[in-house]
Every structure is written in structure tokens, then in C-alpha cells.
Amino acid sequence: MGQPSIDYASLKAGQTDPSLGKVIKTIIYSNDNCIVFIDSEDCIQWVDEIESGAEVKFGYIVNKMSYWESICNKLFKDNTAYENKSLLAEGLARVFSNNASSNKYAEADEILETTINKIKIEGETILRNDYVMASLWTFIILIVLIISEEVFKKQVISNLSYDWHSICQTAMLGGVGAFVSAITRAKDFKPEIIVDAKIHKLDGVLRVVLGVLTGIFIWLGIKSNLVFSFLNSANKSHYIILFLGMVSGVSERILPTIVKQFENKVDSDTKKPVKEEDKSAIKNPDVDSQKTKSVTEG
């Protein structure tokens, strides 16, 4: 290949790269044959006139850098994106460096891996905060609803029923319990940084909504005598039901356990042996009708 047509080493920040037409914001590395820089839109740009792209290892480094640059674009909205992209560009620059050793690709990959770990930690923190904040706002809405329902308690009971008041309180306290669970387990919550932030926010909202639905389920189970039926006649049962509604929101195991017990009960009822007289009635359905007819004629 002939001499490079552009002296990349002479380019400065603020100038426009003649090969790509991009305004240079920060030069990461440059020499006579190539340049790696961050443009005015905080995107990683590079130009190479020595055709490193012909090597498979070079393609691996470029693809890896580009993938994590796209993750940065999704995750970060402030100077953190610029900082991490600059570090990713350092990995690519190591391949072009005149002082690079024979292990330049391994060194470039090591730089990328270090930066990727940093991106993961910072990204997980951001997404975890999104999850918690979504749960918090849903919790605040629930608190407003609880206060409103209590303020207008008499109107609710007179226009609807006391049961409506009770189920509303139990359901909303189930949501409060779910929020408590979300907060206490936030430190162990490990978000997927490749998943959009909106999904994690939705996860936070649905966690509280699930608590509300669990509270409704518990209330209906008690009132229908399917679970904790003794509470329907117990003193201060209303407060115990509210407590169970909140606990059901905190615990993710109560609802599945109750559902499993109910399924087992249904299975046991359906598998009970049929009595002999019931079997004969099934086999001879006309017997009862004949008896009825004879009685009528007599």
C-alpha cells in the first residue's frame, strides 16, 4: 500500500476528520496511518489505512467494542457514557499503537474486559435504581389511595358495602407488603443490562401490583372459608386479615402454597371412592324413576 493520503497525526480536537466527515471531540490515539477518536456526538470513530481489518482478531476487537458502545448508549445519559466509550476506544487504540507488543490483541481485549466490568457494575446500579424507583412511585400511589379510602370510609361503606372497604384495604396493604419486599431484596436484585430500562421499571411496578392481587386473593379465600376460615368468627378478625394481606405481599411463597393446598384438596375430593349405592344408581338410572312412577300410580 502506498503512503497515506492524510496525515492523521496532525489532526486536532475541533477539526473535522476528512475521511469520515466527523468533528473530532477527543483524540484517543493517532499516528501517520490511523486515528481513533470520539466525535462531537460522543460516538467512537476510527480510520485505518494499514488495513488491520484483514486480521480476524482485529475484527473480534472491533465487534466487541461496538457492541458495548451500543450498551453504553442504552444505559447512560450523562458523562458516564463518554467516559466508558473513551475507555473502550483505548482498547481499539492499543491495536494501532506503534509501541504495541506482539500481544497487542490480548492487551486490547484485556482493556475491553476491564471496561466491560465497569460498565456492568455501573449499569446494574442504574437499572436497580430504576426498579426501586418504579416500585416507590407505585407505593406512593397506594398510600394516597389508602388515605383516600380511609377518609371516605363512611361513604364507601354506605354506598357500597363494608366488604368493599375491607377488600380495598387488604389489597392495598398487600401492595405495601410487596414494596417492602422489593426494597429489602433490592441489594440482591441483579438486573440484565442488555434488557431495556423500561422493562426493569415495569418489573418494579408489577411487583407491587402482584402484591395487590395477592391481597385480594387472600381476602376472597378467607371470606369463602377456603383458607383461614376461623378468622370469619374471630375477634378483631379485620385487623388479622389486613395483616395477612400485607404478609402475603411480602412473601412470594404464601400465595403459591395456598394455591397448592387448594389444588391438593380438589384432587383428593375428586379421587374419593364412590359408594356402592351410588355405583348402582349410576348403572341403573331407571330404577329410581320406576319407583317414583309406582308411588305416583298407587
SVG drawing of the C-alpha trace seen along z (x, -y; Angstrom):
<svg xmlns="http://www.w3.org/2000/svg" viewBox="-103 -23 110 74">
<polyline fill="none" stroke="black" stroke-width="0.4" points="0.0,0.0 1.2,-3.5 1.8,-6.4 -1.3,-7.6 -3.2,-10.4 -4.0,-12.1 -1.6,-12.9 -3.8,-11.8 -1.2,-12.7 -1.7,-16.3 -5.4,-16.4 -6.6,-18.2 -9.7,-18.3 -12.3,-20.5 -11.3,-19.7 -13.3,-17.6 -11.8,-14.3 -11.6,-14.4 -12.1,-10.6 -15.4,-10.4 -16.6,-14.0 -16.9,-13.8 -16.0,-16.6 -13.3,-15.4 -14.1,-15.9 -11.3,-13.8 -8.4,-12.1 -7.7,-8.8 -4.8,-7.8 -3.4,-8.8 -0.3,-8.3 0.5,-8.8 -1.7,-5.9 -4.7,-5.8 -6.8,-7.7 -9.2,-6.7 -11.4,-9.5 -14.6,-10.4 -16.7,-12.6 -19.0,-15.5 -21.9,-13.1 -19.9,-11.0 -19.5,-8.1 -16.3,-6.1 -14.8,-6.7 -11.7,-5.2 -9.8,-5.3 -7.1,-2.8 -5.0,-3.0 -2.8,0.0 -5.7,2.5 -5.7,4.1 -9.2,5.1 -7.8,8.0 -7.0,9.8 -9.6,11.9 -8.5,10.8 -8.9,7.2 -12.5,7.9 -13.2,9.5 -11.9,6.4 -13.9,4.0 -17.1,6.0 -16.7,6.3 -16.0,2.6 -19.0,1.7 -21.4,4.0 -20.5,2.5 -20.6,-1.0 -24.3,-0.3 -24.9,0.9 -23.4,-2.4 -25.8,-4.3 -28.8,-2.5 -27.7,-2.7 -26.0,-6.0 -27.4,-9.5 -24.7,-11.6 -20.9,-12.0 -20.6,-8.3 -21.3,-7.2 -18.5,-9.4 -16.1,-8.1 -16.8,-4.5 -16.7,-5.0 -13.3,-6.6 -12.0,-3.5 -13.5,-1.2 -11.7,-3.3 -8.5,-2.8 -8.8,0.9 -9.0,0.4 -6.2,-2.2 -3.9,0.4 -4.1,2.4 -2.9,-0.6 -0.2,-1.8 3.3,-2.0 4.5,-0.8 2.2,2.2 3.8,5.6 3.3,8.8 0.4,9.5 -1.4,6.3 -4.7,8.1 -4.6,9.8 -3.8,6.4 -6.6,4.7 -9.0,7.5 -7.8,7.0 -8.6,3.3 -12.0,4.0 -12.8,6.6 -11.8,4.2 -14.1,1.5 -16.9,4.0 -16.8,5.0 -17.0,1.3 -20.0,0.8 -21.7,3.8 -21.4,2.5 -22.5,-1.0 -25.3,0.3 -26.6,2.7 -26.7,-0.2 -28.7,-2.4 -31.2,0.4 -31.5,1.4 -32.4,-2.2 -34.9,-2.3 -36.6,0.9 -36.7,-0.6 -37.9,-4.0 -40.7,-2.4 -41.8,-0.4 -41.5,-3.5 -43.9,-5.6 -46.4,-2.7 -46.1,-2.5 -46.8,-6.3 -49.9,-5.9 -51.1,-3.1 -50.5,-5.2 -52.6,-8.0 -55.4,-5.5 -55.3,-4.1 -55.6,-7.5 -58.3,-8.5 -60.2,-5.3 -59.9,-5.8 -61.1,-9.5 -64.1,-8.5 -64.7,-5.3 -68.2,-6.1 -69.3,-7.0 -67.7,-3.7 -69.5,-1.6 -72.9,-3.3 -72.8,-3.4 -71.1,-0.1 -70.6,2.2 -68.3,2.9 -66.8,5.9 -65.8,3.5 -64.0,1.3 -62.3,4.4 -61.1,5.9 -59.7,2.5 -57.7,2.2 -56.4,5.7 -55.5,5.4 -53.6,2.1 -51.8,3.4 -50.7,6.4 -49.1,3.9 -47.4,2.2 -46.0,5.6 -44.8,6.2 -43.0,2.8 -41.3,3.7 -40.2,7.0 -38.8,5.1 -36.8,2.7 -35.3,5.4 -34.3,7.5 -33.0,4.7 -29.4,5.3 -29.7,8.9 -31.7,7.9 -29.4,8.4 -30.7,6.7 -29.8,7.7 -28.0,4.8 -28.9,5.9 -32.6,5.5 -34.2,2.1 -34.6,0.0 -38.3,-0.2 -38.6,3.5 -37.0,3.1 -39.3,0.2 -42.2,2.3 -40.9,5.2 -40.9,2.8 -44.4,1.7 -45.7,5.2 -44.1,6.4 -46.3,4.1 -49.4,4.8 -48.9,8.5 -48.9,7.8 -52.3,6.0 -53.7,9.0 -52.3,11.4 -54.1,9.4 -57.4,9.7 -56.8,13.4 -56.2,13.8 -59.3,11.8 -61.5,13.9 -60.1,17.1 -60.8,16.2 -64.3,14.9 -65.2,18.0 -63.9,20.3 -61.3,21.9 -58.3,20.6 -58.0,19.4 -61.8,19.8 -61.6,19.5 -61.0,15.8 -64.5,15.2 -65.6,15.7 -62.5,14.5 -62.3,11.3 -60.6,8.4 -60.6,10.6 -60.5,7.4 -57.0,6.5 -55.7,10.0 -56.9,10.2 -55.2,6.9 -52.0,8.3 -52.2,11.4 -52.8,9.3 -49.6,7.4 -47.6,10.6 -48.8,12.2 -47.4,9.2 -44.0,9.5 -43.7,13.3 -43.6,14.7 -44.3,18.2 -47.6,17.7 -49.8,17.5 -48.3,20.5 -48.5,22.5 -52.2,21.7 -52.9,22.5 -51.1,25.8 -53.0,26.7 -56.3,25.9 -55.3,28.0 -54.5,30.9 -57.8,30.6 -59.7,30.6 -57.7,33.6 -58.4,35.6 -62.1,34.8 -62.3,36.0 -60.4,39.2 -62.7,40.3 -64.1,43.8 -67.8,44.0 -70.2,45.7 -71.8,49.0 -75.3,47.4 -74.0,44.6 -72.5,47.1 -75.8,49.0 -77.6,45.7 -75.2,44.9 -75.5,48.3 -79.3,48.4 -80.6,44.9 -84.1,46.1 -84.6,47.8 -85.4,44.5 -87.7,43.4 -89.6,46.7 -90.0,46.3 -91.3,42.8 -93.8,44.0 -95.2,46.8 -95.6,44.5 -97.4,42.0 -99.8,44.7 -100.5,46.0"/>
</svg>
